[in-house]
Structures are given as structure tokens and as C-alpha cells.
Amino acid sequence: MIEKPRLQLPAAAVTIQRLAVYETKSTFYIVGNDNENSVFRLLKISRLNPKELTIDHDGKQYSKSEMQTILNAVDGDPKKKVSKTPQLKKLLMAFGLLGFVKFTQGYYMVLITRRRKVAQIGGHIIYKIEDIALTELSPEKTQSNNSAEENRYIKYFNSLDFSSNFYFCYTLDITRTIQQNMVPVPVGCGSCTDSSCDLCLVGTRCYSNFNEKFVWNMHMLRGGGYIDKVAREWLVPLVYGFISQSNISVFGKSIYLTLIARRSSKYAGTRFLKRGMNESGDVANEVETEQVVHDASYTNHRFLKITAYVQLRGSVPAFWHQDTSTMVPKPPIVISRSDPYFSIAAMHFNTLMSQYGSPIYIFNLVKSKEKKNHERQLTQVLTQTVGYLNQFLPIKHKIRYCGFDMSKYSKTKDKRHNVMEKLEEIAKNTFKNTGFFHNVNIDSYPDQIRGFLDGVGQDKYAETAKGAYQTGAVRTNCVDCLDRTNTAQFVLGKVALGHQLMVLGVIISPELDDNTPCIHSLEEIYEDHGDTMALQYGGSQLVHRIRGYRKDNPWTSHSYDILNTVSRYYRNAFTDYEKQNAINLFLGMYEVGKSAMSLWDLTSDHYLHHLPNLHSSNPYTSWWDQGVWESLPLASTITSWHKTLSVIDTQYRTLKESEADMELVARDAHIWNEADMELPLKTVTSHFFDELYRPTMLTSFEEHYCLFMPSTAKEAGLCSPFSQVRPKVMSRSLSVRTKPVSSYLNKQNNTDSDSTSDSDFSDEEESLGVVSETAETESSSSPTPNILPVLIIPAPNHYDKELYRQYSADSTYLQRGLGNFSLSAPSLVRNDYRKARIRPAPVADSYISPNTRLLYAKQTRDISLASDTAQFYSKYCSFDTSTLVA
């Protein structure tokens, strides 16, 4: 009997991750290659007419020697090295091409010059931009002789800080949710023009089209038709928002908790300048927050167990604004326009159903009763909207409305009114109907766990796959969608986390206590998430934090809240206008040359965001799209899975049969010939290991991101992350911040900088520069948790690095043996070293195995390695030493 297939995260395919930019007087030559320098591609950009973008892309793959020959031929003398020729000049190294932008004169290339690792999901690494370079195409003009108007536009463009919260991933489409990423498309998906896309394989998906709603550089990708002139692997979509990752360490087993917040590029802007919605149904301050929890013991996409929960925030979908002409702390709310048929709001909810399915929950935290009619207006408009639209929907697909006056409830003196308990009660009710996504087969789980999970959600995969879908989503809002909204989203995330850990087999009940390292870690992530969202939209960090609604906030936080309130008010009054102009220019809402007025002369950007004639053609009584209606309760974006179930099932059975036949042939022949027994996805899987672990590159333990991510082990010590800790220990880890959130988000750790190597195609040693953490001073009366002692391995010295480079100069040496040496290995028998090196490299499903963790747990003086071979190998490489000991 063939086992039912499980949906898989797309394989980490070979992509362009490094760029070398060369220039002549007439052409830019951009050489792109993967991390292993095994695949090279070439892009030629003409500089003769910088006002027109002329790109020559042949689509071919080249080897290292072939690419070197091409570049030498550009100079006309193949015998000379490119780095010494005066005609072809190496301009810079980069990690990606974001696109092209043009102001008043000519086009500019926007290149990523510095990046930092912030998260890893399976074999996919997510990076944060640290710096960019704006390179002019014109061979003659420089910024010094640009016009004053051109320089002013460049200043506006650069004023949007690229080192703050712009994220990208080469191998995973982070503009879409995990659920959307894991919907497989069979071979010949139709998204490709020739049905021969490299990514169009069983268990993977073709990403020819991004979710443009969350792509912030789409204007640059479309600049000069760039997106239509190059292959998919050249395109780097940017997500603006927040991404953070933490390790829930369960007795050495790593469970990664990742929070991904995607800010919408539609109707984007600052607090008082962007309220309500525009004519196309896009709302202000719309953010999609996805909580991903997966078992980090596996990095191979075939075995990865992953779960995800998606929730939303966004302004009240109505035409309203606040009058900022008067200098008051709370400007009056004005309903600027009435829509009797709520047709624009219907477009908004139609989009939500298309993306997330049904039911859609409206979690409204705006005040319902107040002495002066202020926030209450928004509640009235929202209830009228939901009531009108629901009369045309069947009961099972109706928009669910839940109003909770969170502000009034938190200020009451009645001890029975606990805000967090009330929020958790609401969260549990909504979670039962929306469910969450996972790809785990729970058939063999105990009845108690299956009882919990079967009662959550509405739709499963059906009989051909394992797991469950999330159908619908919770949309939370207050006035600003910042402080109250973030606390409510934390509680929703807490309820989801219990079920996510349970489906991964970590706990047997979804109930999690607040005073545990696991929830403390979740709270810290949501606090950073809220601070970042508040800085991007409101100009300051959160004013009312999660602990404030628990009423256990220390008195010192009150002055801190006042400071944030003053900072938010100042930025809204004096700096938001310039920031809004920069956003409009960056997103292409304002295009230079298409308006008679300059950007800084506009008195309002209303017409840029409120385009006419965008009303839906659907009748008022049938305001949804037909495709959306047919897909409910599932989102229409994933119905292709159900339409191709039989095709995928057939492919899966064929794959299993081919694997069985190959194993039979190998057993009969008593030999494993990789060339004759290559399976589908074999190329992708083999490159996946090399791309992720970089076996030919000199690394040390202190440079690996996963070892230095936040972990519950720092607070729990040797205890379980789900066991309670004393309040004093909790308050120490959750004290009020005295530093701006940027100091936490922009730490210069795990940063890739441009290589200064003389060799054009040598491995660039990524300078990660991990900053060591400083232990906080504890009071003598506070209990100190047991901290797991670890072995601190120092970085190799200069002589060690030179010795390693000598041994690993040829990549074939790492696979086949010693090769020719000019130096002898210190304290090492050459035959033993040969045996160790020709052994297959361990397919590491995590950076550090349990055996290595136990080894590190010993004191330094007690550590003893089994042989000189293992000692040498552990010093210079990052694999498990136990695999080298006979």
C-alpha cells in the first residue's frame, strides 16, 4: 500500500545569489552565480541611451571557465586576466538586482550590497537588506553634475531607509503564505510560457507571478520592462514589514517559531495621511501576519513538518479621515463620504475571501460607547457595512463580527474583568472556525490529541494528502491598528501556538501558561512586531504594551509610554509629509514626468491613491466574484490543488514505483550508480545541500545564525520551556526597553559584506560578526535558572585559515581524497584523514545534532574527542564530529 503524500515546501532550487557588476563605456555586464559557483548567467545592459532600458539576456547557463572566457573576450585579449584589463572594470559585488528606477534624466540600477540572515524555514534562508547601491546607467553623468531636481528626487528615494525591515528570499516566495507556497502544481503548470520551468516539478511551484500586494519593489521590477526581459531567477521581490525567529528548545530538540509580517503596498502611508480605504477597496495600514512553527530537525523539504497561522490587521473599511489642521492630541474623526450600497467595502471583503476563504472574522476593538462621539462613529459604520453585506451571504459564509471595547474593559476596577482572559476566550472561538495549516499526518496520534485537532477548522486536504488547511482569517482593527491590535494578535497567536506545537507532537494539550519561557519568547516577538509596525505607520514604538493590559507593568513604564506618545505626536505633525512623499515615489504612485507638478509641490496625494472608475462590475446583491464563490470555504488562490488531485496522485504513485524499481536494480547490481539512477528532484536536492551548508567554505560555529537566534534555553536552562518560572525571572527578561527598537532590529550580526578578494570568482567569506550577548545583572534575591554550560570554540587563527585553504583549494579534494599537499596535517595520520574525507558528508537535518549538543554540554576540561581525525575535523568544519569516529 502506497502511503498518502504530504504537501511539501518547495525545494531550495539553484538560484542567482551573487552578482559581479562589470562596466565598459557602452555596456554593463552583470554576472550572476549561485553560492557554489557552479552555475553562471550573464546580463548585458546598454549604456548608450540611459533613458531607454536595453537588456540582452540570452537565458543560457555557463560554467566558470566559459564565463571567464566571455569576459576576457570583451577586452579582446583572452590571455589577460579581466581584473587587469583597463577596458572592462569591475564596479562592485552585489547580492541581488532590485530593478530599475528613473527620475528626470536616466535609469538607475538598484543593487543589494549588504544583507543579513534573519530566519530559516527548512532549506530556505530569509535575508534582511542592510544597504543598497543606486548605480546610474549613463557613462558620462555623475551625481555632481545632475540637475537640482534630479538630486532632490534621489534624496527622496534614499530617505526611505533600506536598512530597516526590507526582506527577501532567493528560493521561497515570501510574498505568499506558507499554505499558498505548499500548493503543488504538476509538471507543465501553465504559468510558464514554454512549460519547461526549472521550478515546475512535482512538489514545487512555479513563481512566475508574485503576490503584488506585498511586493514593494514592483515599480522597480517593471521599470523599463525589466520583469518581462529576464528569467525569474533574476527577480528579487521585496517584502516590507517584520520577520523574526526564535528557537523553542525542547530538551535539545529545536522547534523554530517564525513571525512574518507583510505590509501591503496598496494605499500605503503614514498614520494621519492614510486612513480608511481608497476607491479600489484597499485599506490603510494593512498587514498580513503569519505565525510559522516547524520542526527544525529537518531541512529537507520532503520530510519537513510545518504549521502556519495567518491573521490580519487593517483600518476600518470606510471613507474617513482625521482633521489635523488643529493641534490637538486626538484630531476629530470625520466620515468623509457615505456609500449606501457599501460597494467599495464589498470589494475589500471580496479580496479577503479570495485570499483566505471563509469565514472572515471582524475583530473590532474600537470603543462602542463614549461621552463624545469620536471612535464610536467607526463602530457604527463597520456594523452597518457587515450587516448590509451579510444579507446576501449564506449562513456558513457570512462575515462574522465581534466587537470588544478593549479600552473600557481594561480601565474598569472590577477584578473580574480581565482583558487577557476575555481576549483568549474570543480567540478560542474564532480559532475553532478558521483552523490553521499543517502538513502532518495525525492518524497515529492518541485520541486525545486527535480530538483537539479534529474540532479545529472546516476543511481538510481530502483523502489524497495529509494535514489541514486554514479557511478564513481574523481581521483585527482599532483606530490606529497598533497598540490594542497588537495585544489582541498576540493572544490569537498564543492560542494558535498551542495547537501548532500539539500537531508537531511536542505537547498533548493546547493550553499554555503565561509564565513559561515559551510564551515569554512569543510575547517578546510580538512586542518587537508591534514596535516595528508602530514605527512604520505611527512614527514611534507601542504606547500600550501587552504587559500593560495584564496590569503587571512596572511604574517606570508610564514615563516611557508618555515619551512614546510625545514622539508619535511630533513625527505625525512634522515629518510624516516628507515620509509620505518618499513612499509615493518608491512605490511608483507618483511617476516623474506624468504630472505637471513636482512631487514636493503637491498639496495632496489624494488623487494618486484614489483612482476613478475602479468600482466592481458585480451587482450589489452579488458583490463577490464567481470564482471566489465557487471556492468557498477555501481560498480561490489554492483551489488549483483540488482541481489537480488526480494528476498529482498519479505522479506520486509513479514516483514511488520508480524508486522501488531503482532500489531493486541497485540490489541486483550491488552498486549505486548515481548517473543511471537519478530521480526527479535529484538535481534540486543535491544543490540544496551545497547551497545551504557551503561545504567548500571555511566556517566556524560562532558564525552560524541558528546558534545565536533567541532561544528559550536561556531562560529555561535544563527545564522544559513549558514549565512555569517565577515572576521575578520573568520580569527580568521582559523589562521595559530603554533603547529604540531599531537598536534591536538592526544589530550588525550575521551580515554579509562585499568581498575584497582579488579573485573574481572566489568564495566570498561572509563576515557574520555575531555580537556576544551581555548578561544582565541579577539581584541576589532572585533565583538564577540553571544555564546549560557550553563550550566556546574560538575562531581559527590566521595560520589555521591558510592551512585550511591549502587543503580545500580544489573542490574535488573534499569529495575524493587528499590530493597533492605542500603542507602536512598537524598531528594527523594522512591515511586516517583520507578515510574521513572520502566518507559521504552527513546529510545534516539541523546544524547541530543531539550528540554534538551533549558534547557541548560538558565542561571544557571534560571534553575528549575520540581521535585526532575528529578533533581536526571539528575545528575546521561545522558537521557532527560523531559521524567521523569509527
Secondary structure as GFF3:
##gff-version 3
##sequence-region A 1 886
A	DSSP	beta_strand	18	23	.	.	.	ID=ss1
A	DSSP	beta_strand	27	33	.	.	.	ID=ss2
A	DSSP	beta_strand	40	46	.	.	.	ID=ss3
A	DSSP	beta_strand	55	57	.	.	.	ID=ss4
A	DSSP	alpha_helix	64	75	.	.	.	ID=ss5
A	DSSP	three_ten_helix	82	84	.	.	.	ID=ss6
A	DSSP	beta_strand	89	94	.	.	.	ID=ss7
A	DSSP	beta_strand	96	102	.	.	.	ID=ss8
A	DSSP	beta_strand	107	121	.	.	.	ID=ss9
A	DSSP	beta_strand	124	136	.	.	.	ID=ss10
A	DSSP	three_ten_helix	143	145	.	.	.	ID=ss11
A	DSSP	alpha_helix	148	159	.	.	.	ID=ss12
A	DSSP	beta_strand	166	169	.	.	.	ID=ss13
A	DSSP	alpha_helix	178	181	.	.	.	ID=ss14
A	DSSP	three_ten_helix	212	214	.	.	.	ID=ss15
A	DSSP	alpha_helix	218	221	.	.	.	ID=ss16
A	DSSP	three_ten_helix	223	225	.	.	.	ID=ss17
A	DSSP	alpha_helix	226	229	.	.	.	ID=ss18
A	DSSP	three_ten_helix	232	234	.	.	.	ID=ss19
A	DSSP	beta_strand	239	250	.	.	.	ID=ss20
A	DSSP	beta_strand	253	263	.	.	.	ID=ss21
A	DSSP	beta_strand	287	295	.	.	.	ID=ss22
A	DSSP	beta_strand	306	313	.	.	.	ID=ss23
A	DSSP	beta_strand	320	322	.	.	.	ID=ss24
A	DSSP	beta_strand	333	335	.	.	.	ID=ss25
A	DSSP	alpha_helix	343	356	.	.	.	ID=ss26
A	DSSP	beta_strand	360	364	.	.	.	ID=ss27
A	DSSP	alpha_helix	376	390	.	.	.	ID=ss28
A	DSSP	three_ten_helix	395	397	.	.	.	ID=ss29
A	DSSP	beta_strand	400	403	.	.	.	ID=ss30
A	DSSP	alpha_helix	406	411	.	.	.	ID=ss31
A	DSSP	alpha_helix	419	434	.	.	.	ID=ss32
A	DSSP	beta_strand	437	438	.	.	.	ID=ss33
A	DSSP	alpha_helix	447	454	.	.	.	ID=ss34
A	DSSP	beta_strand	473	477	.	.	.	ID=ss35
A	DSSP	alpha_helix	483	503	.	.	.	ID=ss36
A	DSSP	alpha_helix	517	537	.	.	.	ID=ss37
A	DSSP	alpha_helix	546	550	.	.	.	ID=ss38
A	DSSP	alpha_helix	556	574	.	.	.	ID=ss39
A	DSSP	alpha_helix	576	587	.	.	.	ID=ss40
A	DSSP	three_ten_helix	599	601	.	.	.	ID=ss41
A	DSSP	alpha_helix	606	609	.	.	.	ID=ss42
A	DSSP	alpha_helix	626	631	.	.	.	ID=ss43
A	DSSP	three_ten_helix	636	638	.	.	.	ID=ss44
A	DSSP	alpha_helix	639	643	.	.	.	ID=ss45
A	DSSP	alpha_helix	645	669	.	.	.	ID=ss46
A	DSSP	alpha_helix	682	693	.	.	.	ID=ss47
A	DSSP	three_ten_helix	701	703	.	.	.	ID=ss48
A	DSSP	three_ten_helix	705	707	.	.	.	ID=ss49
A	DSSP	alpha_helix	713	716	.	.	.	ID=ss50
A	DSSP	alpha_helix	727	733	.	.	.	ID=ss51
A	DSSP	alpha_helix	741	745	.	.	.	ID=ss52
A	DSSP	beta_strand	751	752	.	.	.	ID=ss53
A	DSSP	alpha_helix	798	807	.	.	.	ID=ss54
A	DSSP	alpha_helix	813	816	.	.	.	ID=ss55
A	DSSP	alpha_helix	830	838	.	.	.	ID=ss56
A	DSSP	alpha_helix	850	857	.	.	.	ID=ss57
A	DSSP	three_ten_helix	860	862	.	.	.	ID=ss58
A	DSSP	alpha_helix	868	876	.	.	.	ID=ss59
A	DSSP	three_ten_helix	881	884	.	.	.	ID=ss60
###
